Amino acid sequence: MSKDQYTKEDEIKDAIDNSELEQTAEVAQENTEKNEEEKPSTEDLLQVEKDKYLRLFAEFENYKKRTMKERIELFKTASQELMTALLPIMDDFDRGLAEIKKSEDTELLKGMELINTKFKNILVQKGLTEIDVKAGDDFDSEIHDAITQIPAPSDDLKGKIIDCVEKGYKLGDKIIRYPKVVMGQA
């Protein structure tokens, strides 16, 4: 927690205390106006103090909920930064595997596929999922990032995805990298 957060909490408490003191003073003034000789009743003062306590308790509960929510967001953000940093490594792995598949060395291919599978499984366990994009899918600007348009090879591919240049990934429900696609010109 930073000093600013404690300061904000203190300001809220002070504001509540000041408003409650004003309320107490108003109740006392009303009672003295009603009966100049009579002091504020203990029941009225008790009710004001109960109200003061309930307001303070509610503010504290709201503060706890807000800080818990901020903490959860912080954990998600920290994970997102790490995942974003690992995405280029996954791309390099995929390119390396594609080149190894062209060679005749099957043992090297098996070893690299094993490492790649373990790496991807760990990232999937941490919440990373690949956004599935295929040629012929409809282009959605909310999900896809069009890097270029080329003349559509056929009429049914106009306005649709022709190729995926770079894979996209989600962390939980949030897209952390949009898939870069080539789309057919209409």
DRENSE-439290 format. One line per field, with one value per residue: x, y, z of N, C-alpha, C in turn; residue in one letter. Coordinates in Angstrom, 3 decimals, decimal comma, padded with zeros to 6 digits, always signed. Each point is the difference from the previous one (the first is absolute). Layout:
BEGIN
nx <- X | ...;
ny <- Y | ...;
nz <- Z | ...;
cax <- X | ...;
cay <- Y | ...;
caz <- Z | ...;
cx <- X | ...;
cy <- Y | ...;
cz <- Z | ...;
rest <- a | ...;
This chain:
BEGIN
nx <- +000,841 | -000,398 | +000,813 | -000,169 | +000,023 | +000,998 | +000,537 | -000,370 | +000,434 | +001,086 | +000,060 | -000,271 | +000,863 | +000,874 | -000,315 | +000,071 | +001,145 | +000,412 | -000,456 | +000,577 | +001,073 | -000,120 | -000,200 | +000,993 | +000,681 | -000,420 | +000,202 | +001,160 | +000,239 | -000,464 | +000,659 | +001,042 | -000,265 | -000,202 | +000,974 | -000,103 | -000,844 | -000,454 | +000,905 | +000,859 | -000,987 | +000,217 | -001,306 | -000,170 | +000,759 | -000,652 | -001,132 | +000,447 | +000,402 | -001,170 | -000,624 | +000,717 | -000,237 | -001,270 | +000,028 | +000,671 | -000,803 | -001,027 | +000,539 | +000,248 | -001,214 | -000,433 | +000,758 | -000,399 | -001,231 | +000,159 | +000,640 | -000,951 | -000,891 | +000,600 | +000,062 | -001,243 | -000,327 | +000,679 | -000,541 | -001,166 | +000,264 | +000,459 | -000,989 | -000,744 | +000,749 | +000,013 | -001,288 | -000,165 | +000,850 | -000,777 | -000,915 | +000,962 | +000,234 | -001,310 | -000,004 | +001,103 | -000,584 | -001,131 | +000,709 | +000,642 | -001,151 | -000,501 | +001,128 | -000,129 | -001,296 | +000,611 | +000,728 | +000,987 | +000,407 | -000,504 | +001,183 | +000,609 | -000,789 | +000,168 | +001,286 | +000,035 | -000,695 | +000,782 | +001,072 | -000,374 | -000,335 | +001,089 | +000,703 | -000,669 | +000,195 | +001,202 | +000,128 | -000,487 | +000,781 | +000,789 | -000,808 | +001,091 | -000,801 | +000,121 | -000,051 | -001,007 | +000,870 | -000,968 | +000,582 | -000,688 | +000,550 | -001,116 | +000,287 | +000,529 | -000,278 | -000,926 | +000,206 | -000,113 | +001,261 | -000,647 | +001,009 | -000,753 | -000,335 | -000,370 | +000,115 | -001,281 | +000,560 | -001,057 | -001,195 | +000,090 | +001,213 | -000,878 | +000,792 | +000,633 | +000,396 | +001,136 | +000,725 | +000,555 | +000,497 | -000,725 | +000,222 | -001,238 | +000,053 | -000,697 | -000,092 | -000,594 | -000,721 | +001,178 | -000,141 | +001,140 | -000,323 | -000,344 | -000,714 | +001,159 | -000,958 | -000,060 | -000,670 | -001,017 | +000,425 | -000,961;
ny <- -001,173 | +000,992 | +001,036 | +000,117 | -001,313 | -000,011 | +000,938 | -000,685 | -001,093 | +000,669 | +000,473 | -001,222 | -000,540 | +000,959 | -000,223 | -001,292 | +000,126 | +000,856 | -000,827 | -000,972 | +000,752 | +000,374 | -001,302 | -000,332 | +000,992 | -000,412 | -001,271 | +000,340 | +000,724 | -001,006 | -000,839 | +000,837 | +000,052 | -001,334 | -000,359 | +001,285 | -000,482 | -000,789 | -000,852 | -000,227 | -000,753 | -000,922 | -000,191 | +001,305 | +000,209 | -000,976 | +000,502 | +001,184 | -000,489 | -000,655 | +001,085 | +000,681 | -000,934 | -000,057 | +001,299 | +000,068 | -000,898 | +000,637 | +001,136 | -000,588 | -000,527 | +001,171 | +000,511 | -000,961 | +000,144 | +001,311 | -000,134 | -000,868 | +000,800 | +001,030 | -000,776 | -000,416 | +001,247 | +000,261 | -001,070 | +000,372 | +001,226 | -000,438 | -000,857 | +001,027 | +000,725 | -001,008 | -000,232 | +001,291 | -000,068 | -001,032 | +000,811 | +000,908 | -000,517 | +000,040 | +001,218 | +000,278 | -000,580 | +000,632 | +001,107 | -000,223 | -000,349 | +001,063 | +000,597 | -000,451 | +000,239 | +001,023 | -000,111 | -000,842 | +000,858 | -001,227 | -000,372 | +000,893 | -000,395 | -001,248 | +000,258 | +000,683 | -000,971 | -000,817 | +000,726 | +000,112 | -001,278 | -000,269 | +000,782 | -000,449 | -001,218 | +000,415 | +000,602 | -001,122 | -000,661 | +000,951 | -000,561 | -000,301 | +000,557 | -000,825 | +001,096 | -000,826 | +000,095 | -000,157 | -000,415 | +001,041 | +000,248 | +000,424 | +001,164 | +000,072 | +001,280 | -000,594 | -001,000 | +000,371 | -000,045 | +000,719 | -000,685 | -000,717 | +000,513 | -001,152 | +000,025 | -000,200 | -001,194 | +000,063 | -000,028 | -001,263 | +000,439 | +000,682 | +000,830 | -001,079 | -000,785 | +000,394 | +000,709 | -000,781 | +001,224 | +000,406 | -001,020 | -000,081 | +000,644 | -000,788 | +000,853 | -001,146 | +001,084 | +000,458 | +000,646 | -000,703 | -000,767 | +000,956 | -000,959 | -000,023 | +000,532 | -000,741 | +001,032 | -000,618 | +000,669 | +000,757;
nz <- +000,000 | -000,735 | +000,204 | -001,348 | +000,013 | +000,862 | -000,748 | -001,066 | +000,600 | +000,400 | -001,248 | -000,414 | +000,872 | -000,331 | -001,272 | +000,234 | +000,685 | -000,947 | -000,946 | +000,687 | +000,175 | -001,277 | -000,318 | +000,806 | -000,530 | -001,206 | +000,343 | +000,511 | -001,100 | -000,757 | +000,770 | -000,068 | -001,291 | -000,010 | +000,765 | +000,205 | +000,877 | -001,000 | +000,419 | -001,046 | -000,413 | +000,896 | -000,228 | -000,078 | +001,067 | +000,583 | -000,481 | +000,336 | +001,146 | +000,060 | -000,429 | +000,880 | +000,887 | -000,363 | -000,066 | +001,101 | +000,515 | -000,566 | +000,378 | +001,157 | -000,031 | -000,419 | +000,936 | +000,824 | -000,460 | +000,065 | +001,146 | +000,325 | -000,550 | +000,569 | +001,061 | -000,250 | -000,286 | +001,089 | +000,581 | -000,538 | +000,347 | +001,145 | -000,001 | -000,318 | +000,777 | +000,859 | -000,156 | +000,011 | +001,004 | +000,330 | -000,488 | -000,066 | +001,190 | +000,255 | -000,534 | +000,681 | +001,037 | -000,330 | -000,215 | +001,149 | +000,552 | -000,630 | +000,366 | +001,236 | -000,196 | -000,567 | +001,108 | -000,081 | +000,933 | +000,114 | +000,461 | -000,767 | -000,986 | +000,403 | +000,173 | -001,126 | -000,572 | +000,659 | -000,249 | -001,271 | +000,040 | +000,687 | -000,807 | -001,046 | +000,497 | +000,350 | -001,176 | -000,518 | +000,847 | -000,446 | -000,931 | -000,681 | -000,902 | -001,028 | -000,733 | -000,219 | -001,000 | -000,902 | -001,112 | -000,420 | +001,200 | +000,567 | -000,569 | +001,231 | -000,140 | +000,753 | -000,839 | -001,280 | -000,402 | -000,921 | -000,506 | -000,834 | -001,181 | -000,490 | -001,326 | +000,214 | +000,301 | +000,804 | -000,553 | +000,406 | -000,388 | -000,700 | +000,660 | -000,367 | +000,982 | -000,578 | +000,872 | +000,924 | +000,157 | +001,035 | +000,812 | +000,429 | +001,178 | +000,851 | +000,990 | +000,298 | +000,257 | +000,366 | -001,139 | +000,059 | -001,058 | -000,851 | -000,610 | -000,645 | -000,779 | -001,099 | -000,497 | -000,549 | -001,060 | +000,383;
cax <- -000,841 | +000,790 | -000,386 | -001,171 | -001,191 | -000,267 | -000,449 | -001,379 | -000,806 | -000,075 | -000,876 | -001,378 | -000,367 | -000,167 | -001,234 | -001,107 | -000,020 | -000,503 | -001,438 | -000,689 | -000,001 | -001,006 | -001,296 | -000,179 | -000,275 | -001,339 | -000,967 | +000,037 | -000,610 | -001,447 | -000,555 | +000,014 | -001,018 | -001,294 | -000,090 | +001,170 | +000,484 | +000,358 | +001,180 | -000,325 | -000,226 | +001,040 | -000,433 | +000,369 | +001,450 | +000,324 | -000,367 | +000,998 | +001,238 | -000,204 | +000,056 | +001,406 | +000,705 | -000,405 | +000,595 | +001,428 | +000,152 | -000,297 | +001,137 | +001,130 | -000,305 | +000,211 | +001,445 | +000,559 | -000,394 | +000,731 | +001,408 | +000,057 | -000,172 | +001,247 | +001,023 | -000,251 | +000,391 | +001,452 | +000,491 | -000,279 | +000,885 | +001,358 | +000,009 | -000,129 | +001,296 | +000,853 | -000,495 | +000,300 | +001,441 | +000,283 | -000,607 | +000,992 | +000,733 | -000,878 | +000,051 | +001,296 | -000,090 | -000,813 | +000,793 | +001,083 | -000,579 | -000,329 | +001,253 | +000,504 | -000,837 | +000,504 | +001,227 | -000,189 | +000,359 | -001,234 | +000,270 | +000,019 | -001,392 | -000,717 | +000,470 | -000,511 | -001,451 | -000,222 | +000,248 | -001,042 | -001,250 | +000,065 | -000,037 | -001,366 | -000,891 | +000,181 | -000,659 | -001,446 | -000,373 | -000,014 | -001,131 | +000,227 | -000,614 | +000,210 | -001,215 | -000,045 | -000,293 | +000,201 | -000,307 | -001,412 | -000,812 | -000,422 | +000,858 | -000,642 | +000,969 | +000,136 | +000,880 | +001,119 | +000,735 | +000,303 | +001,238 | -000,072 | -001,064 | +000,446 | -001,162 | -000,495 | +000,187 | -001,323 | -001,062 | -000,444 | +000,981 | -000,035 | -000,324 | +000,310 | +001,416 | +000,692 | +001,155 | +000,352 | +001,432 | +000,480 | -001,047 | -000,472 | -000,147 | -000,826 | +000,328 | -001,335 | -000,951 | +000,571 | +000,925 | +001,260 | +000,584 | -000,973 | +000,588 | +000,207 | -000,530 | -000,120 | -001,387 | -000,309 | -000,600 | -001,339;
cay <- +001,173 | +001,211 | +001,034 | +000,676 | -000,758 | +000,256 | +001,373 | +000,017 | -000,631 | +000,945 | +001,092 | -000,504 | -000,103 | +001,356 | +000,544 | -000,677 | +000,510 | +001,378 | +000,004 | -000,578 | +001,019 | +000,973 | -000,613 | -000,019 | +001,372 | +000,336 | -000,680 | +000,663 | +001,311 | -000,199 | -000,346 | +001,176 | +000,921 | -000,526 | +000,185 | +000,764 | -000,454 | -001,403 | -000,336 | -001,076 | -001,261 | -001,004 | -000,815 | +000,726 | -000,075 | -001,391 | -000,223 | +000,699 | -000,770 | -001,231 | +000,388 | +000,308 | -001,283 | -000,740 | +000,662 | -000,278 | -001,422 | -000,161 | +000,566 | -000,914 | -001,169 | +000,424 | +000,137 | -001,351 | -000,558 | +000,720 | -000,404 | -001,390 | +000,041 | +000,542 | -001,027 | -001,013 | +000,606 | +000,057 | -001,343 | -000,259 | +000,840 | -000,544 | -001,193 | +000,437 | +000,498 | -001,158 | -000,722 | +000,815 | -000,126 | -001,359 | -000,257 | -000,089 | -001,265 | -001,025 | +000,171 | -000,526 | -001,456 | -000,483 | +000,142 | -000,987 | -001,319 | -000,089 | -000,235 | -001,338 | -000,968 | -000,095 | -000,810 | -001,454 | -000,437 | -000,243 | +000,047 | +001,420 | +000,444 | -000,532 | +000,733 | +001,375 | -000,054 | -000,281 | +001,248 | +000,941 | -000,435 | +000,305 | +001,455 | +000,459 | -000,520 | +000,833 | +001,285 | -000,253 | -000,152 | +001,340 | +000,763 | +000,495 | -000,804 | +000,504 | +000,375 | -000,840 | +000,739 | -000,823 | +000,634 | -000,100 | +000,537 | +001,390 | +000,969 | +000,730 | +001,014 | -000,079 | -001,118 | -000,102 | +001,188 | -000,144 | +000,713 | +000,354 | -000,586 | -000,414 | -000,420 | -001,317 | -001,002 | -000,414 | +000,894 | -000,349 | +000,490 | +001,465 | +000,474 | -001,065 | -000,195 | -000,855 | -000,601 | +000,515 | +000,269 | -000,161 | -000,527 | +000,838 | -000,727 | +000,553 | -000,364 | +000,006 | +000,530 | +001,203 | -000,219 | +000,694 | +000,275 | -000,259 | -000,703 | +000,862 | -000,768 | +000,568 | -000,225 | +000,148 | +001,268 | -000,165;
caz <- +000,000 | -000,054 | +000,955 | -000,544 | +000,343 | +001,411 | +000,089 | -000,467 | +001,046 | +001,105 | -000,408 | +000,052 | +001,414 | +000,522 | -000,556 | +000,694 | +001,372 | -000,021 | -000,295 | +001,144 | +001,048 | -000,380 | +000,254 | +001,446 | +000,402 | -000,478 | +000,867 | +001,304 | -000,142 | -000,142 | +001,310 | +000,880 | -000,483 | +000,435 | +001,446 | +000,386 | +001,277 | -000,079 | -000,785 | -000,952 | +000,698 | -000,237 | -001,134 | -001,216 | -000,138 | -000,315 | -001,409 | -000,818 | +000,079 | -000,774 | -001,406 | -000,266 | -000,030 | -001,201 | -001,172 | +000,027 | -000,321 | -001,430 | -000,742 | +000,136 | -000,836 | -001,386 | -000,174 | -000,090 | -001,293 | -001,046 | +000,019 | -000,453 | -001,456 | -000,550 | +000,153 | -001,028 | -001,274 | -000,023 | -000,322 | -001,410 | -000,797 | +000,097 | -000,835 | -001,389 | -000,454 | -000,217 | -001,173 | -001,177 | -000,251 | -000,472 | -001,308 | -001,084 | +000,124 | -000,591 | -001,457 | -000,456 | +000,106 | -001,117 | -001,230 | +000,071 | -000,257 | -001,424 | -000,728 | +000,360 | -000,704 | -001,371 | -000,006 | +000,085 | +001,352 | +000,747 | +001,444 | +000,354 | -000,083 | +001,168 | +001,182 | -000,044 | +000,201 | +001,416 | +000,738 | -000,401 | +000,617 | +001,438 | +000,145 | -000,268 | +001,049 | +001,199 | -000,243 | +000,006 | +001,412 | +000,591 | -000,534 | -001,356 | -001,053 | -001,344 | -000,715 | -001,187 | -001,223 | -001,194 | -001,280 | -000,318 | +001,103 | -000,145 | +000,674 | +001,087 | +000,437 | +001,459 | +000,330 | -000,942 | -000,395 | -001,421 | -000,334 | -001,410 | -000,809 | -001,325 | -000,791 | +000,412 | -001,047 | -000,459 | +000,469 | +001,352 | +000,986 | +000,075 | +001,351 | +000,963 | +000,300 | -000,965 | +000,660 | +001,320 | +000,004 | +001,375 | +000,875 | +001,086 | +001,256 | +001,073 | +001,377 | +000,584 | -000,978 | -000,594 | -001,112 | +000,263 | -001,310 | -001,052 | -001,138 | -001,182 | -001,119 | -001,340 | -000,412 | -001,419 | -000,362 | -000,577;
cx <- +000,888 | -000,502 | -001,239 | -001,276 | -000,348 | -000,519 | -001,452 | -000,915 | -000,171 | -000,927 | -001,461 | -000,468 | -000,237 | -001,303 | -001,214 | -000,118 | -000,583 | -001,501 | -000,788 | -000,036 | -001,047 | -001,393 | -000,307 | -000,363 | -001,413 | -001,067 | -000,057 | -000,692 | -001,520 | -000,643 | -000,011 | -001,015 | -001,379 | -000,209 | +001,276 | +000,596 | +000,542 | +001,244 | -000,372 | -000,109 | +001,117 | -000,368 | +000,372 | +001,507 | +000,448 | -000,295 | +001,012 | +001,318 | -000,105 | +000,111 | +001,442 | +000,813 | -000,326 | +000,600 | +001,499 | +000,276 | -000,242 | +001,140 | +001,200 | -000,215 | +000,197 | +001,483 | +000,647 | -000,322 | +000,799 | +001,460 | +000,159 | -000,105 | +001,272 | +001,116 | -000,153 | +000,408 | +001,516 | +000,596 | -000,225 | +000,955 | +001,425 | +000,133 | -000,052 | +001,339 | +000,952 | -000,414 | +000,319 | +001,485 | +000,354 | -000,562 | +001,006 | +000,815 | -000,838 | +000,018 | +001,302 | +000,019 | -000,764 | +000,765 | +001,134 | -000,506 | -000,347 | +001,248 | +000,561 | -000,813 | +000,454 | +001,238 | -000,352 | +000,215 | -001,255 | +000,210 | +000,029 | -001,427 | -000,800 | +000,376 | -000,558 | -001,521 | -000,342 | +000,171 | -001,110 | -001,332 | -000,018 | -000,140 | -001,428 | -000,977 | +000,102 | -000,718 | -001,525 | -000,489 | -000,097 | -001,064 | +000,169 | -000,659 | +000,226 | -001,351 | +000,031 | -000,437 | +000,325 | -000,309 | -001,475 | -000,904 | -000,400 | +000,945 | -000,832 | +001,020 | +000,194 | +001,029 | +001,268 | +000,630 | +000,417 | +001,258 | +000,042 | -001,212 | +000,597 | -001,237 | -000,393 | +000,186 | -001,326 | -001,045 | -000,430 | +000,981 | +000,037 | -000,460 | +000,274 | +001,503 | +000,594 | +001,166 | +000,197 | +001,521 | +000,603 | -001,164 | -000,363 | -000,234 | -000,879 | +000,560 | -001,300 | -000,981 | +000,555 | +000,977 | +001,278 | +000,798 | -001,019 | +000,673 | +000,100 | -000,356 | +000,063 | -001,416 | -000,197 | -000,735 | -001,344 | -000,134;
cy <- +001,239 | +000,992 | +000,728 | -000,731 | +000,197 | +001,420 | +000,103 | -000,601 | +000,955 | +001,162 | -000,426 | -000,076 | +001,383 | +000,613 | -000,607 | +000,533 | +001,405 | +000,030 | -000,558 | +000,981 | +001,059 | -000,551 | -000,013 | +001,396 | +000,414 | -000,638 | +000,688 | +001,361 | -000,112 | -000,302 | +001,197 | +001,022 | -000,458 | +000,284 | +000,683 | -000,536 | -001,414 | -000,200 | -001,080 | -001,324 | -000,989 | -000,891 | +000,662 | -000,069 | -001,407 | -000,295 | +000,661 | -000,774 | -001,313 | +000,287 | +000,280 | -001,295 | -000,775 | +000,611 | -000,289 | -001,458 | -000,251 | +000,541 | -000,930 | -001,248 | +000,332 | +000,128 | -001,376 | -000,628 | +000,643 | -000,425 | -001,446 | -000,059 | +000,527 | -001,033 | -001,083 | +000,532 | +000,075 | -001,359 | -000,323 | +000,781 | -000,544 | -001,232 | +000,387 | +000,482 | -001,149 | -000,754 | +000,758 | -000,094 | -001,380 | -000,292 | -000,020 | -001,296 | -001,135 | +000,094 | -000,568 | -001,526 | -000,579 | +000,089 | -001,019 | -001,409 | -000,180 | -000,285 | -001,391 | -001,078 | -000,186 | -000,883 | -001,472 | -000,520 | -000,156 | +000,067 | +001,439 | +000,547 | -000,470 | +000,773 | +001,415 | +000,033 | -000,267 | +001,270 | +001,014 | -000,351 | +000,315 | +001,500 | +000,512 | -000,494 | +000,817 | +001,333 | -000,156 | -000,154 | +001,354 | +000,902 | +000,523 | -000,942 | +000,677 | +000,342 | -000,742 | +000,826 | -000,901 | +000,822 | -000,236 | +000,479 | +001,434 | +000,905 | +000,749 | +000,978 | +000,020 | -001,046 | -000,009 | +001,354 | -000,203 | +000,797 | +000,387 | -000,640 | -000,359 | -000,381 | -001,429 | -000,996 | -000,533 | +000,919 | -000,310 | +000,448 | +001,528 | +000,421 | -001,032 | -000,110 | -000,973 | -000,717 | +000,639 | +000,137 | -000,229 | -000,425 | +001,019 | -000,846 | +000,769 | -000,469 | +000,120 | +000,440 | +001,197 | -000,365 | +000,785 | +000,220 | -000,411 | -000,749 | +000,950 | -000,836 | +000,804 | -000,294 | +000,272 | +001,292 | -000,231 | +000,747;
cz <- +000,000 | +001,040 | -000,476 | +000,378 | +001,467 | +000,186 | -000,432 | +001,058 | +001,172 | -000,339 | +000,078 | +001,443 | +000,598 | -000,492 | +000,700 | +001,423 | +000,042 | -000,258 | +001,187 | +001,164 | -000,298 | +000,257 | +001,494 | +000,497 | -000,427 | +000,886 | +001,354 | -000,069 | -000,125 | +001,350 | +000,940 | -000,452 | +000,461 | +001,481 | +000,461 | +001,300 | -000,081 | -000,861 | -001,002 | +000,751 | -000,358 | -001,167 | -001,322 | -000,237 | -000,361 | -001,473 | -000,929 | -000,006 | -000,767 | -001,488 | -000,421 | -000,145 | -001,282 | -001,264 | -000,087 | -000,374 | -001,491 | -000,857 | +000,046 | -000,856 | -001,470 | -000,310 | -000,162 | -001,355 | -001,135 | -000,047 | -000,447 | -001,524 | -000,672 | +000,065 | -001,067 | -001,374 | -000,127 | -000,350 | -001,465 | -000,890 | +000,018 | -000,879 | -001,474 | -000,540 | -000,301 | -001,259 | -001,283 | -000,355 | -000,560 | -001,394 | -001,156 | +000,058 | -000,585 | -001,513 | -000,567 | +000,042 | -001,187 | -001,321 | -000,037 | -000,280 | -001,477 | -000,825 | +000,286 | -000,715 | -001,440 | -000,074 | +000,199 | +001,426 | +000,862 | +001,511 | +000,499 | +000,012 | +001,219 | +001,269 | +000,054 | +000,194 | +001,463 | +000,839 | -000,291 | +000,665 | +001,492 | +000,253 | -000,189 | +001,066 | +001,279 | -000,178 | -000,013 | +001,441 | +000,695 | -000,620 | -001,408 | -001,003 | -001,343 | -000,617 | -001,329 | -001,210 | -001,177 | -001,239 | -000,297 | +001,117 | -000,301 | +000,782 | +001,038 | +000,559 | +001,511 | +000,401 | -000,844 | -000,278 | -001,458 | -000,326 | -001,477 | -000,640 | -001,350 | -000,801 | +000,365 | -001,146 | -000,554 | +000,605 | +001,435 | +001,084 | +000,102 | +001,389 | +001,086 | +000,177 | -001,021 | +000,669 | +001,368 | +000,052 | +001,382 | +000,884 | +001,076 | +001,240 | +000,968 | +001,328 | +000,774 | -001,070 | -000,760 | -001,109 | +000,287 | -001,284 | -001,052 | -001,148 | -001,201 | -001,234 | -001,295 | -000,439 | -001,476 | -000,263 | -000,677 | -001,304;
rest <- m | s | k | d | q | y | t | k | e | d | e | i | k | d | a | i | d | n | s | e | l | e | q | t | a | e | v | a | q | e | n | t | e | k | n | e | e | e | k | p | s | t | e | d | l | l | q | v | e | k | d | k | y | l | r | l | f | a | e | f | e | n | y | k | k | r | t | m | k | e | r | i | e | l | f | k | t | a | s | q | e | l | m | t | a | l | l | p | i | m | d | d | f | d | r | g | l | a | e | i | k | k | s | e | d | t | e | l | l | k | g | m | e | l | i | n | t | k | f | k | n | i | l | v | q | k | g | l | t | e | i | d | v | k | a | g | d | d | f | d | s | e | i | h | d | a | i | t | q | i | p | a | p | s | d | d | l | k | g | k | i | i | d | c | v | e | k | g | y | k | l | g | d | k | i | i | r | y | p | k | v | v | m | g | q | a;
